Structure formats: structure tokens, C-alpha cells
């Protein structure tokens, strides 16, 4: 059974661009009241200027900050955590601090979101976390990312049982055009995307809209919980 987001409150934790912005825009279009939160509230205010999106500050590495946001907002219907701090690099290059920050941002922080927001949420509420294709596709230089994303996949299953009937799911994106590669220049970006598309069964790179649609599905499908939903074009298959 699909639920409606009309007049529901959706909290999205992440930057004011890329995936987080796509999720906020999709939630608003679906009739939700959107709250965007990140460590840099001033940037969020600029990004969402002229919209009805409420902006707040939160630091996922600081439990007090998360608790304060929960106290400030009170009851929300859905919580989406898009924030990340990727610990990239081969094992010889990895720093413990980078790995710890990655875990705090994508694993510990979302667990603390659940700790402080779940008691204030309705039974038909949900959490949507973000994993990633690296958890299923071992690749040199992505050990820290893979370990973090694999942990997210475990967390959603445990939280889905402990917080029931509140639902908990994760979205696991593949290669997505979030704008992060724009700095390469138009030609180099196009060449890289062409290479990625040839190796992908879907024969294309994903869009932020692909991911936002999956997040809305996770929030509104009332019979799905404990799932890490792959939206990766079949990338791990080849």
C-alpha cells in the first residue's frame, strides 16, 4: 500500500545540492513540508531562498546537535540522511581519521538520528539512509567507502526490527551525475560517462531524479522495511 506525502513533514540531512536537493524537491512536489539540515545552514539558506523549505543546522558527528534538532522540530514523518564523508584511497593511503569521519557521518550519525527522532515519530513514519554500490563492488581505492556502505546495509536491517512499525530502508546508488564531476570540464566529463555507461547494463549513468524517485518509493511503500534498494543500473553485475 502506498502512502501519501501530502502534508507530511520530511527532514532531509545533506547539502543543498546534488542528491539531497533532488530529494527535497521531489518531496515538496509530492506535497510534503520539507526541512533541509546540514552543518552549513547559511549555504542551505542561499540554496533554498525563495522556497518554502525550512532550513536547520545539524552536525551528524555531534549527538548533542542531533538531539537539539529533534527537540526543535518535534514530530516529523520521515527522515532522510544523504550526508557522506567518503574515505577514498588505497589501503596505503588511508588515514584512520578519514575512516572514522566516514563512519560517523553515514553510520553513527544516522543511528543517532533514529535514537532522537524515532520516539517523536508516528508509527507510519520512516527513515531512509544512504548506502552505495561500493558495498557490493570491491574496487581498489574504495575500501573505506565499501566498509561504510556495507555497515549502512546492516544498520537498516537492525533498525527496521528495533523501531518497528516505523520503517527503515536504504538507497544504494551507483554512478550518478550529481554535478560532482562538472569540474572535469564538459568534454572530459562526457568521455568518462561514456566509459561508465559501456560497462553498465543500463548503458547510462544515473540521475539525481532516479535516486529521488527511489527515496519517495521507500518513504511511501508501507510494506517495505529493512531493505537496501539498489538503484545502480546493474553496475555490480559486470
Backbone bond lengths (Angstrom), bond angles and torsions (degrees), N, CA, C in turn:
res aa  C-N    CA-C-N  psi(-1)  N-CA   C-N-CA  omega(-1)  CA-C   N-CA-C  phi
1 X - - - 1.471 - - 1.517 109.34 -
2 X 1.311 117.39 129.10 1.459 121.73 179.68 1.515 110.34 -91.56
3 X 1.320 115.93 131.71 1.458 121.25 177.86 1.523 109.43 -94.50
4 X 1.306 116.25 160.86 1.459 121.38 178.71 1.521 110.15 -95.45
5 X 1.323 116.13 147.47 1.465 120.85 173.78 1.521 111.62 -95.58
6 X 1.321 116.86 3.06 1.456 120.69 -178.97 1.529 110.45 -58.41
7 X 1.323 115.58 121.66 1.472 123.25 178.32 1.530 113.57 65.37
8 X 1.328 117.54 14.56 1.456 120.95 173.51 1.528 109.11 -87.82
9 X 1.327 116.20 154.14 1.461 120.51 178.02 1.516 109.57 -101.23
10 X 1.334 115.77 123.95 1.459 122.36 -178.44 1.525 109.33 -118.02
11 X 1.312 116.54 119.95 1.461 122.43 175.48 1.521 108.78 -95.48
12 X 1.337 116.47 125.54 1.463 121.73 178.16 1.524 108.33 -118.61
13 X 1.324 116.82 117.41 1.460 121.87 179.63 1.524 108.55 -98.96
14 X 1.324 116.19 119.78 1.457 120.84 -178.93 1.515 109.88 159.29
15 X 1.315 115.62 177.54 1.459 120.38 -178.86 1.522 111.23 -65.25
16 X 1.324 116.04 167.69 1.461 121.22 -179.56 1.507 113.15 -87.17
17 X 1.323 117.67 20.69 1.461 121.59 -179.45 1.524 108.70 -142.20
18 X 1.338 116.89 -179.70 1.451 121.17 175.59 1.513 113.61 59.15
19 X 1.333 116.44 -135.90 1.454 121.77 -175.28 1.528 112.41 -62.50
20 X 1.325 116.65 -43.48 1.467 119.93 -177.89 1.524 110.69 -61.38
21 X 1.323 117.09 -43.09 1.462 120.17 179.83 1.527 110.73 -64.81
22 X 1.323 117.23 -40.65 1.460 120.40 178.79 1.523 111.29 -62.20
23 X 1.340 117.03 -39.10 1.462 120.82 179.05 1.533 110.41 -66.80
24 X 1.322 116.52 -44.37 1.469 120.16 178.45 1.523 110.36 -59.92
25 X 1.325 116.81 -48.22 1.465 120.62 -178.78 1.525 111.39 -60.77
26 X 1.332 116.71 -41.48 1.465 120.39 -179.81 1.522 111.33 -66.51
27 X 1.334 116.38 -39.61 1.465 120.01 178.97 1.524 111.01 -64.71
28 X 1.314 116.25 -42.99 1.470 120.50 178.39 1.525 110.39 -62.56
29 X 1.331 116.49 -43.76 1.460 120.55 179.53 1.516 111.39 -61.95
30 X 1.344 115.86 -29.80 1.463 120.63 179.36 1.528 112.31 -82.76
31 X 1.325 116.71 1.44 1.467 120.58 175.61 1.507 115.68 99.45
32 X 1.334 117.73 7.27 1.470 120.99 -177.53 1.522 111.58 -84.02
33 X 1.319 114.69 157.61 1.461 121.67 166.74 1.518 106.59 -89.13
34 X 1.313 117.24 121.03 1.467 120.21 -173.44 1.521 111.77 -104.72
35 X 1.319 114.97 137.53 1.459 122.86 172.58 1.523 107.25 -120.22
36 X 1.322 117.00 122.83 1.470 121.76 177.90 1.519 108.34 -106.07
37 X 1.320 116.78 133.20 1.467 120.47 -177.99 1.520 110.55 -136.74
38 X 1.320 115.80 141.40 1.465 121.49 174.73 1.518 108.30 -160.34
39 X 1.332 116.75 177.57 1.468 120.30 177.72 1.522 110.94 -68.57
40 X 1.336 116.82 -27.06 1.465 121.66 -176.42 1.524 109.55 -107.55
41 X 1.322 115.91 81.68 1.465 119.38 -177.10 1.523 111.91 -66.97
42 X 1.316 117.96 -33.18 1.462 120.13 -178.11 1.528 111.03 -61.27
43 X 1.335 116.68 -39.35 1.464 119.63 177.26 1.520 110.75 -67.09
44 X 1.322 117.18 -40.16 1.465 120.23 176.45 1.520 111.02 -59.75
45 X 1.321 116.70 -41.98 1.460 120.30 -179.70 1.520 111.44 -60.77
46 X 1.328 116.41 -38.52 1.469 120.06 177.76 1.526 110.92 -69.73
47 X 1.335 116.24 -42.35 1.464 120.35 -178.09 1.524 112.00 -64.72
48 X 1.327 117.15 -36.84 1.459 120.82 -175.29 1.533 113.08 -104.09
49 X 1.315 116.48 14.69 1.459 120.59 177.98 1.523 110.26 -58.75
50 X 1.310 115.77 134.15 1.457 120.45 179.62 1.519 114.03 85.84
51 X 1.331 117.28 2.86 1.466 121.47 176.97 1.527 109.33 -111.88
52 X 1.326 115.50 175.42 1.468 120.50 177.16 1.526 112.18 -92.87
53 X 1.331 117.03 6.41 1.466 120.78 -179.21 1.527 110.28 -70.20
54 X 1.317 116.16 129.38 1.465 122.09 177.67 1.527 108.04 -84.88
55 X 1.311 117.42 136.28 1.458 120.61 179.79 1.533 110.47 -112.99
56 X 1.322 115.14 140.10 1.457 121.85 179.91 1.527 109.11 -139.40
57 X 1.327 115.46 165.34 1.455 120.50 176.20 1.522 110.01 -106.68
58 X 1.333 115.68 138.25 1.453 120.84 172.74 1.519 108.62 -153.97
59 X 1.321 116.03 143.91 1.462 122.74 176.84 1.522 107.46 -117.95
60 X 1.331 116.81 111.46 1.463 119.99 -176.03 1.516 113.42 -68.10
61 X 1.320 118.05 -10.56 1.464 120.39 177.05 1.525 111.38 -92.65
62 X 1.333 117.06 4.33 1.462 122.08 -175.77 1.522 109.17 -130.43
63 X 1.334 117.06 106.37 1.467 119.96 -177.71 1.519 112.03 -60.44
64 X 1.320 118.34 -37.00 1.466 120.53 179.15 1.525 111.06 -60.25
65 X 1.324 116.62 -38.38 1.454 121.09 178.29 1.524 110.84 -64.67
66 X 1.328 116.72 -41.03 1.465 121.36 178.69 1.520 110.42 -66.40
67 X 1.324 116.80 -43.84 1.464 121.06 178.91 1.522 110.96 -61.93
68 X 1.323 116.83 -39.47 1.465 121.02 179.77 1.520 111.12 -65.46
69 X 1.334 117.22 -39.35 1.463 120.51 178.60 1.524 110.64 -65.95
70 X 1.321 116.71 -41.27 1.467 120.51 178.69 1.526 110.73 -63.04
71 X 1.320 116.02 -40.73 1.465 120.09 178.11 1.520 111.41 -65.94
72 X 1.327 115.78 -38.45 1.464 121.73 -179.33 1.527 111.34 -67.55
73 X 1.328 117.42 -45.71 1.458 120.76 -174.59 1.523 112.91 -82.58
74 X 1.317 117.03 -28.39 1.454 119.04 -174.82 1.516 110.01 71.35
75 X 1.319 117.12 -138.71 1.459 121.23 -176.54 1.524 111.88 -75.73
76 X 1.326 116.25 130.65 1.461 122.50 169.49 1.525 107.35 -125.52
77 X 1.322 116.67 159.99 1.461 120.00 -176.88 1.529 112.88 -91.43
78 X 1.334 115.65 -37.27 1.462 119.61 -177.44 1.528 109.66 -140.58
79 X 1.330 115.49 142.37 1.466 121.90 177.57 1.524 108.27 -123.35
80 X 1.325 116.26 125.66 1.464 121.94 179.01 1.523 108.01 -120.41
81 X 1.322 116.97 124.76 1.467 120.83 178.60 1.521 109.48 -111.72
82 X 1.335 115.72 109.24 1.462 122.32 -178.06 1.534 111.06 -103.51
83 X 1.319 116.54 -9.88 1.468 121.32 -173.14 1.524 111.63 -61.85
84 X 1.336 115.31 146.93 1.469 120.33 177.96 1.519 109.79 -150.88
85 X 1.322 115.39 158.39 1.464 122.95 172.99 1.521 105.32 -144.24
86 X 1.309 116.81 89.38 1.458 121.72 -168.30 1.528 112.76 -73.32
87 X 1.310 114.36 128.47 1.468 120.90 177.35 1.524 108.58 -94.41
88 X 1.314 116.46 77.64 1.469 121.45 -178.50 1.517 110.79 -86.96
89 X 1.330 115.27 155.10 1.453 121.03 177.43 1.513 111.37 129.87
90 X 1.327 116.52 147.73 1.454 120.95 176.54 1.528 109.47 -67.64
91 X 1.317 116.08 162.34 1.461 121.44 -173.61 1.529 111.77 -54.54
92 X 1.321 117.36 -34.14 1.467 120.45 -179.86 1.519 112.37 -69.67
93 X 1.345 116.62 -16.69 1.461 121.10 -176.22 1.520 113.16 -106.69
94 X 1.324 116.92 -15.48 1.460 120.18 -173.14 1.524 112.27 -68.34
95 X 1.325 114.47 136.05 1.456 121.66 175.80 1.528 109.18 -105.25
96 X 1.333 117.44 139.41 1.468 119.42 178.78 1.523 112.65 -54.87
97 X 1.323 115.87 -37.80 1.467 119.73 -177.83 1.532 111.49 -61.40
98 X 1.333 116.83 -38.47 1.462 120.41 179.90 1.526 111.20 -67.08
99 X 1.337 115.86 -39.78 1.465 119.73 179.22 1.528 110.43 -66.74
100 X 1.322 116.47 -43.87 1.473 120.65 179.39 1.519 110.66 -62.10
101 X 1.335 117.97 -42.08 1.466 120.76 179.15 1.521 110.62 -63.88
102 X 1.328 116.09 -40.33 1.462 120.19 178.03 1.530 110.95 -60.35
103 X 1.333 116.81 -45.89 1.464 121.03 179.60 1.529 111.57 -66.77
104 X 1.315 116.50 -41.15 1.464 119.27 179.45 1.525 110.91 -61.85
105 X 1.318 116.77 -38.52 1.460 120.75 -174.61 1.522 112.92 -77.07
106 X 1.348 117.52 -40.89 1.459 120.01 -173.20 1.524 114.32 -104.65
107 X 1.338 117.35 -15.23 1.470 120.02 -177.36 1.525 111.42 -118.37
108 X 1.321 116.81 -61.96 1.469 120.16 -176.78 1.526 110.90 -65.91
109 X 1.333 116.92 -45.94 1.457 120.47 -179.88 1.516 112.85 -57.29
110 X 1.335 119.22 -51.23 1.460 119.76 176.70 1.525 114.43 -60.81
111 X 1.348 117.34 -33.46 1.465 119.16 174.64 1.530 109.76 -62.67
112 X 1.326 116.64 -40.48 1.460 119.96 177.94 1.533 111.64 -69.58
113 X 1.324 117.51 -32.16 1.468 119.68 172.97 1.525 109.40 -59.86
114 X 1.333 115.94 -44.34 1.464 119.89 178.68 1.527 110.98 -63.58
115 X 1.321 116.63 -41.11 1.462 121.11 -179.12 1.524 111.67 -59.02
116 X 1.325 116.47 -43.57 1.463 119.87 -172.43 1.529 114.35 -95.04
117 X 1.330 118.02 -23.40 1.461 119.50 -178.73 1.523 113.06 -96.08
118 X 1.334 118.26 -34.03 1.463 120.37 -176.00 1.526 113.62 -55.82
119 X 1.347 119.50 -41.47 1.466 118.89 -179.90 1.526 113.40 -63.04
120 X 1.328 117.75 -17.13 1.465 121.68 -178.29 1.530 112.49 -102.84
121 X 1.339 116.76 0.26 1.458 120.48 -173.55 1.522 112.12 -97.61
122 X 1.335 117.45 152.59 1.469 120.52 175.06 1.524 110.42 -71.67
123 X 1.326 116.88 162.97 1.455 120.99 -177.45 1.526 112.71 -64.26
124 X 1.336 117.81 -24.32 1.457 120.14 179.40 1.528 111.86 -94.26
125 X 1.328 116.95 17.09 1.455 121.05 177.55 1.517 112.26 -79.56
126 X 1.334 115.95 176.30 1.460 118.46 -179.95 1.517 111.36 -154.98
127 X 1.323 114.24 159.07 1.458 123.24 169.67 1.525 107.62 -116.38
128 X 1.327 115.92 139.34 1.462 121.05 173.84 1.526 107.35 -126.36
129 X 1.322 116.15 115.10 1.459 121.89 178.50 1.527 109.20 -101.45
130 X 1.323 116.12 173.83 1.461 119.85 179.51 1.522 110.57 -121.78
131 X 1.314 114.78 123.92 1.456 123.20 172.73 1.532 106.63 -102.12
132 X 1.331 117.51 -137.28 1.453 119.90 178.56 1.508 111.65 171.40
133 X 1.323 115.43 159.03 1.459 121.99 -174.00 1.523 112.95 -62.28
134 X 1.332 117.38 -23.71 1.471 119.96 -178.97 1.521 112.35 -60.12
135 X 1.332 117.43 -23.77 1.466 120.58 178.94 1.522 111.77 -65.58
136 X 1.338 117.00 -24.25 1.461 121.74 -176.23 1.520 113.09 -112.89
137 X 1.318 116.71 -5.04 1.459 121.01 -173.52 1.528 110.13 -130.74
138 X 1.345 117.65 82.99 1.467 120.18 -177.99 1.533 111.16 -56.77
139 X 1.330 115.14 131.71 1.460 120.27 -177.38 1.526 108.28 -150.41
140 X 1.323 118.55 127.15 1.473 119.93 178.88 1.530 111.03 -53.45
141 X 1.312 114.76 134.48 1.457 119.93 -178.64 1.515 113.87 96.83
142 X 1.343 116.00 -6.28 1.469 119.85 -177.52 1.527 112.42 -123.40
143 X 1.317 117.19 20.98 1.461 120.83 -179.49 1.525 111.70 -58.14
144 X 1.344 117.21 -48.52 1.458 120.63 -179.27 1.509 112.28 -62.45
145 X 1.332 116.37 -40.02 1.463 121.26 178.11 1.523 110.18 -65.91
146 X 1.336 116.21 -44.73 1.465 120.62 -178.84 1.529 111.42 -62.67
147 X 1.330 116.73 -43.27 1.466 120.62 -180.00 1.525 111.04 -62.81
148 X 1.323 115.96 -41.15 1.466 120.28 179.10 1.520 110.93 -65.26
149 X 1.334 116.51 -48.80 1.463 119.98 -177.58 1.522 111.71 -66.04
150 X 1.336 116.83 -37.53 1.456 119.40 176.28 1.519 111.85 -61.65
151 X 1.325 115.70 -36.53 1.467 120.27 177.67 1.525 111.25 -66.42
152 X 1.326 116.58 -38.84 1.473 120.13 177.32 1.526 110.16 -59.65
153 X 1.335 116.62 -42.35 1.468 120.25 179.63 1.530 111.65 -60.47
154 X 1.326 116.49 -34.51 1.464 120.88 177.01 1.522 111.28 -74.07
155 X 1.312 116.17 -41.79 1.467 121.48 -178.27 1.521 111.66 -59.24
156 X 1.341 117.64 -43.36 1.467 118.93 -175.95 1.522 111.26 -63.95
157 X 1.326 117.64 -34.55 1.465 119.47 179.23 1.530 110.94 -69.01
158 X 1.331 115.84 -41.78 1.465 118.97 179.93 1.523 111.67 -67.95
159 X 1.331 116.15 -43.96 1.465 119.52 179.99 1.528 111.57 -65.93
160 X 1.334 116.56 -35.28 1.468 119.53 179.96 1.521 111.02 -60.20
161 X 1.328 117.03 -35.58 1.468 121.19 178.47 1.527 110.78 -76.42
162 X 1.333 116.15 -45.09 1.467 119.43 -174.56 1.526 112.92 -71.96
163 X 1.330 117.59 -33.99 1.464 120.37 -175.69 1.526 113.27 -95.18
164 X 1.330 118.09 -3.15 1.464 121.23 -177.00 1.531 111.49 -48.84
165 X 1.350 117.22 138.62 1.461 128.39 11.98 1.541 115.71 -87.92
166 X 1.340 118.10 0.52 1.457 118.33 171.54 1.526 107.85 -58.48
167 X 1.309 116.77 133.90 1.460 121.00 -175.67 1.529 111.02 -93.03
168 X 1.327 115.61 147.52 1.467 121.41 -179.96 1.526 108.35 -136.06
169 X 1.323 116.64 121.93 1.459 122.03 179.18 1.521 110.10 -137.15
170 X 1.322 115.25 168.77 1.463 120.64 175.06 1.521 109.46 -130.40
171 X 1.316 115.75 150.63 1.453 122.47 170.90 1.521 107.12 -105.95
172 X 1.337 116.71 133.79 1.456 121.52 -178.22 1.530 109.13 -118.46
173 X 1.329 117.60 91.97 1.464 120.17 -177.38 1.525 112.68 -76.32
174 X 1.335 114.85 154.70 1.454 121.57 168.62 1.518 108.77 -95.99
175 X 1.330 117.35 -143.28 1.462 121.26 178.02 1.525 109.18 -73.02
176 X 1.327 115.61 117.86 1.462 121.97 -175.23 1.521 109.60 -124.29
177 X 1.318 116.09 138.02 1.465 120.99 175.85 1.526 108.70 -81.50
178 X 1.320 115.48 88.71 1.466 121.05 -179.16 1.523 112.66 -93.50
179 X 1.331 116.08 -5.26 1.464 120.70 -173.58 1.513 112.03 99.07
180 X 1.324 116.30 -8.06 1.466 120.30 -177.21 1.522 112.22 -65.82
181 X 1.331 116.29 -25.25 1.465 119.90 -178.35 1.529 113.39 -95.19
182 X 1.315 117.54 4.93 1.462 120.20 -179.07 1.523 112.28 -60.71
183 X 1.335 116.16 -27.92 1.462 120.63 -178.02 1.532 112.28 -65.34
184 X 1.344 117.22 -16.41 1.456 120.54 178.08 1.522 112.45 -69.86
185 X 1.315 116.36 -20.28 1.457 120.59 -172.66 1.516 109.56 95.75
186 X 1.312 116.29 155.18 1.468 120.86 -173.08 1.527 112.75 -59.95
187 X 1.337 117.91 -44.87 1.461 120.60 -176.10 1.525 111.94 -68.27
188 X 1.337 117.14 -49.24 1.462 119.95 -178.46 1.527 111.42 -64.95
189 X 1.318 115.86 -36.84 1.458 118.94 177.34 1.530 110.31 -63.90
190 X 1.331 117.27 -43.71 1.460 121.30 179.64 1.526 110.97 -62.83
191 X 1.326 116.89 -40.37 1.471 121.00 179.23 1.530 110.73 -64.85
192 X 1.330 116.70 -42.12 1.457 120.02 179.49 1.525 110.87 -65.98
193 X 1.327 117.22 -43.30 1.454 120.37 179.44 1.527 111.08 -64.89
194 X 1.318 117.55 -33.26 1.467 120.73 177.41 1.521 110.06 -65.20
195 X 1.341 116.78 -40.61 1.467 120.43 178.41 1.525 110.64 -65.23
196 X 1.326 116.11 -44.91 1.455 119.88 179.80 1.521 111.60 -63.55
197 X 1.323 116.81 -38.42 1.461 121.28 -177.51 1.521 111.83 -66.95
198 X 1.317 117.46 -34.46 1.462 121.10 -179.90 1.523 111.59 -65.35
199 X 1.336 117.05 -30.46 1.463 121.26 -178.14 1.525 112.43 -88.98
200 X 1.316 117.69 -6.51 1.451 122.20 -173.24 1.526 109.96 -103.56
201 X 1.333 120.12 127.43 1.469 121.41 179.93 1.525 114.00 -54.55
202 X 1.318 118.37 -27.49 1.468 120.32 178.47 1.525 111.72 -79.42
203 X 1.349 115.89 -12.11 1.463 123.43 178.78 1.528 113.17 59.57
204 X 1.304 115.85 33.10 1.461 119.86 172.98 1.514 110.01 -159.86
205 X 1.311 115.76 164.06 1.462 122.28 172.55 1.520 107.67 -89.73
206 X 1.325 117.18 144.74 1.455 120.77 -177.95 1.520 113.17 -72.80
207 X 1.313 115.52 163.92 1.462 122.24 178.11 1.523 109.63 -114.82
208 X 1.310 115.44 161.84 1.476 119.17 176.38 1.525 110.62 -62.80
209 X 1.318 116.57 -29.93 1.466 120.01 178.09 1.534 110.97 -65.69
210 X 1.357 116.51 -37.35 1.468 119.36 176.12 1.530 110.62 -56.31
211 X 1.320 115.57 -43.18 1.465 120.48 -177.61 1.519 111.16 -72.77
212 X 1.323 117.03 -42.26 1.467 120.14 179.93 1.525 110.95 -60.67
213 X 1.334 117.29 -38.96 1.463 120.43 178.10 1.525 110.71 -63.57
214 X 1.328 116.47 -37.86 1.460 120.06 178.36 1.528 111.36 -66.56
215 X 1.327 116.70 -39.29 1.467 120.74 177.84 1.528 110.15 -62.45
216 X 1.339 116.96 -44.42 1.463 119.83 178.06 1.528 111.10 -61.42
217 X 1.337 116.28 -38.71 1.462 120.43 176.89 1.527 110.73 -61.50
218 X 1.324 116.08 -44.24 1.465 120.42 -179.81 1.530 111.41 -64.29
219 X 1.315 117.04 -36.26 1.468 120.34 -179.96 1.519 112.26 -73.04
220 X 1.314 117.34 -31.80 1.464 120.05 -170.78 1.520 115.00 -104.03
221 X 1.336 118.79 -14.11 1.460 120.15 177.18 1.531 108.62 -84.18
222 X 1.318 115.87 106.28 1.465 120.35 -171.42 1.528 114.08 -80.08
223 X 1.340 116.99 1.58 1.464 119.69 178.54 1.529 111.07 -117.13
224 X 1.321 116.27 22.95 1.464 120.43 178.47 1.522 109.21 -125.05
225 X 1.316 115.97 121.84 1.456 119.98 176.72 1.529 109.71 -154.82
226 X 1.317 116.33 150.16 1.453 121.43 -179.18 1.519 113.21 75.52
227 X 1.321 117.21 19.67 1.462 122.32 -173.57 1.527 110.79 -108.47
228 X 1.337 116.55 138.17 1.455 121.99 167.86 1.527 106.84 -103.66
229 X 1.323 115.15 103.40 1.458 121.79 -171.37 1.525 110.54 -86.47
230 X 1.327 116.09 114.03 1.471 120.80 -178.61 1.523 109.79 -78.53
231 X 1.313 116.24 122.20 1.453 122.69 173.74 1.526 105.44 -124.59
232 X 1.330 114.53 75.44 1.465 120.30 -167.56 1.520 113.98 -134.89
233 X 1.330 117.31 10.48 1.443 120.24 179.07 1.512 114.26 64.64
234 X 1.317 117.58 16.80 1.463 121.08 -177.62 1.515 114.13 80.97
235 X 1.310 116.19 17.65 1.477 121.31 -175.29 1.530 114.43 -52.14
236 X 1.344 120.61 -42.27 1.480 119.28 -177.46 1.527 113.52 -73.31
237 X 1.329 117.70 -6.33 1.457 120.26 -175.31 1.514 113.28 -78.99
238 X 1.322 116.93 -16.00 1.466 119.53 -175.26 1.524 110.94 -123.48
